[in-house]
Amino acid sequence: MVENKMIFDKHMFKKHAPLELKKLLSSHVDNLDGKEVVFNKEKFGLITEYEVDGQLFYLYPVSKDWCTN
């Protein structure tokens, strides 16, 4: 399995994500910024774990449009 790792960028997310997702993840974006996103030969990536207000979350799907190298 080939992994391609990228970094979530909140500015790219705000530029490219659909409005509904921007609203849904508005309180998470600062926590997601800079997190590693793993892509396994799939169109979308995964952030395996991040924390907001003491609660653990994961994020899937993550678009490459929201990431930097």
Protein Blocks (a to p, Z undefined) as FASTA:
>chain_A
ZZddddddfklmmmmmcfklmmmmmmmmmmmgopacddehiabdcdfbdceehiacdddd
ddfklpcZZ
